[in-house]
Amino acid sequence: KVNPHKIACRVLVASNLNFIISLVPLILLLFMQGSFSFRLLFLVPLFIIMNFFLYGLGLLLAILYSLFDDTKALVRIVISFLPFFSPIFYQLSQLPEKVKKFIELSPITVFLVNFRWIIGITNKYNNLFLLSCLTLLLISFLFIYLFQVQWHRIIKYL
């Protein structure tokens, strides 16, 4: 019997190893520059919350992939536009207030703004960090629950 959670966890662990390996030179660089601070401790909870969110989102996409044929194309379109709707190429402070409120709804914005604060790129962090993290955790657990409920129906399609 195939356990889908084991497969998803293996993919997540592989991605996490890649992310952690890429963080090592960044942390060494921060240490050599003398900007190593207590903020780096916040990286652990942010990393855990990000993983829960991505795990739940991956399980939700697994459900959608198996039920709807167009999901793959829609996900590719959303991913191609996602950098423009999250502060990857720009700072939030550069945006007008109306646009900023829309961009702050993106879960990627929560992670990026707080990651930039943790490593010292900016001195501004998300004021609603705790609320945002709790919301993302609840959404993640909802996605995981939906996967548990729908898993037996998905097997029929495979």
Secondary structure as a PSIPRED ss2 file (coil, helix, strand):
# PSIPRED VFORMAT (PSIPRED V4.0)

   1 K C   1.000  0.000  0.000
   2 V C   1.000  0.000  0.000
   3 N C   1.000  0.000  0.000
   4 P H   0.000  1.000  0.000
   5 H H   0.000  1.000  0.000
   6 K H   0.000  1.000  0.000
   7 I H   0.000  1.000  0.000
   8 A H   0.000  1.000  0.000
   9 C H   0.000  1.000  0.000
  10 R H   0.000  1.000  0.000
  11 V H   0.000  1.000  0.000
  12 L H   0.000  1.000  0.000
  13 V H   0.000  1.000  0.000
  14 A H   0.000  1.000  0.000
  15 S H   0.000  1.000  0.000
  16 N H   0.000  1.000  0.000
  17 L H   0.000  1.000  0.000
  18 N H   0.000  1.000  0.000
  19 F H   0.000  1.000  0.000
  20 I H   0.000  1.000  0.000
  21 I H   0.000  1.000  0.000
  22 S H   0.000  1.000  0.000
  23 L H   0.000  1.000  0.000
  24 V H   0.000  1.000  0.000
  25 P H   0.000  1.000  0.000
  26 L H   0.000  1.000  0.000
  27 I H   0.000  1.000  0.000
  28 L H   0.000  1.000  0.000
  29 L H   0.000  1.000  0.000
  30 L H   0.000  1.000  0.000
  31 F H   0.000  1.000  0.000
  32 M H   0.000  1.000  0.000
  33 Q H   0.000  1.000  0.000
  34 G C   1.000  0.000  0.000
  35 S C   1.000  0.000  0.000
  36 F C   1.000  0.000  0.000
  37 S C   1.000  0.000  0.000
  38 F H   0.000  1.000  0.000
  39 R H   0.000  1.000  0.000
  40 L H   0.000  1.000  0.000
  41 L H   0.000  1.000  0.000
  42 F H   0.000  1.000  0.000
  43 L H   0.000  1.000  0.000
  44 V H   0.000  1.000  0.000
  45 P H   0.000  1.000  0.000
  46 L H   0.000  1.000  0.000
  47 F H   0.000  1.000  0.000
  48 I H   0.000  1.000  0.000
  49 I H   0.000  1.000  0.000
  50 M H   0.000  1.000  0.000
  51 N H   0.000  1.000  0.000
  52 F H   0.000  1.000  0.000
  53 F H   0.000  1.000  0.000
  54 L H   0.000  1.000  0.000
  55 Y H   0.000  1.000  0.000
  56 G H   0.000  1.000  0.000
  57 L H   0.000  1.000  0.000
  58 G H   0.000  1.000  0.000
  59 L H   0.000  1.000  0.000
  60 L H   0.000  1.000  0.000
  61 L H   0.000  1.000  0.000
  62 A H   0.000  1.000  0.000
  63 I H   0.000  1.000  0.000
  64 L H   0.000  1.000  0.000
  65 Y H   0.000  1.000  0.000
  66 S H   0.000  1.000  0.000
  67 L H   0.000  1.000  0.000
  68 F C   1.000  0.000  0.000
  69 D C   1.000  0.000  0.000
  70 D C   1.000  0.000  0.000
  71 T H   0.000  1.000  0.000
  72 K H   0.000  1.000  0.000
  73 A H   0.000  1.000  0.000
  74 L H   0.000  1.000  0.000
  75 V H   0.000  1.000  0.000
  76 R H   0.000  1.000  0.000
  77 I H   0.000  1.000  0.000
  78 V H   0.000  1.000  0.000
  79 I H   0.000  1.000  0.000
  80 S H   0.000  1.000  0.000
  81 F H   0.000  1.000  0.000
  82 L H   0.000  1.000  0.000
  83 P H   0.000  1.000  0.000
  84 F H   0.000  1.000  0.000
  85 F H   0.000  1.000  0.000
  86 S C   1.000  0.000  0.000
  87 P C   1.000  0.000  0.000
  88 I C   1.000  0.000  0.000
  89 F C   1.000  0.000  0.000
  90 Y C   1.000  0.000  0.000
  91 Q C   1.000  0.000  0.000
  92 L H   0.000  1.000  0.000
  93 S H   0.000  1.000  0.000
  94 Q H   0.000  1.000  0.000
  95 L C   1.000  0.000  0.000
  96 P C   1.000  0.000  0.000
  97 E H   0.000  1.000  0.000
  98 K H   0.000  1.000  0.000
  99 V H   0.000  1.000  0.000
 100 K H   0.000  1.000  0.000
 101 K H   0.000  1.000  0.000
 102 F H   0.000  1.000  0.000
 103 I H   0.000  1.000  0.000
 104 E C   1.000  0.000  0.000
 105 L C   1.000  0.000  0.000
 106 S C   1.000  0.000  0.000
 107 P H   0.000  1.000  0.000
 108 I H   0.000  1.000  0.000
 109 T H   0.000  1.000  0.000
 110 V H   0.000  1.000  0.000
 111 F H   0.000  1.000  0.000
 112 L H   0.000  1.000  0.000
 113 V H   0.000  1.000  0.000
 114 N H   0.000  1.000  0.000
 115 F H   0.000  1.000  0.000
 116 R H   0.000  1.000  0.000
 117 W H   0.000  1.000  0.000
 118 I H   0.000  1.000  0.000
 119 I H   0.000  1.000  0.000
 120 G C   1.000  0.000  0.000
 121 I C   1.000  0.000  0.000
 122 T C   1.000  0.000  0.000
 123 N C   1.000  0.000  0.000
 124 K C   1.000  0.000  0.000
 125 Y C   1.000  0.000  0.000
 126 N C   1.000  0.000  0.000
 127 N C   1.000  0.000  0.000
 128 L C   1.000  0.000  0.000
 129 F H   0.000  1.000  0.000
 130 L H   0.000  1.000  0.000
 131 L H   0.000  1.000  0.000
 132 S H   0.000  1.000  0.000
 133 C H   0.000  1.000  0.000
 134 L H   0.000  1.000  0.000
 135 T H   0.000  1.000  0.000
 136 L H   0.000  1.000  0.000
 137 L H   0.000  1.000  0.000
 138 L H   0.000  1.000  0.000
 139 I H   0.000  1.000  0.000
 140 S H   0.000  1.000  0.000
 141 F H   0.000  1.000  0.000
 142 L H   0.000  1.000  0.000
 143 F H   0.000  1.000  0.000
 144 I H   0.000  1.000  0.000
 145 Y H   0.000  1.000  0.000
 146 L H   0.000  1.000  0.000
 147 F H   0.000  1.000  0.000
 148 Q H   0.000  1.000  0.000
 149 V H   0.000  1.000  0.000
 150 Q H   0.000  1.000  0.000
 151 W H   0.000  1.000  0.000
 152 H H   0.000  1.000  0.000
 153 R H   0.000  1.000  0.000
 154 I H   0.000  1.000  0.000
 155 I H   0.000  1.000  0.000
 156 K H   0.000  1.000  0.000
 157 Y H   0.000  1.000  0.000
 158 L C   1.000  0.000  0.000
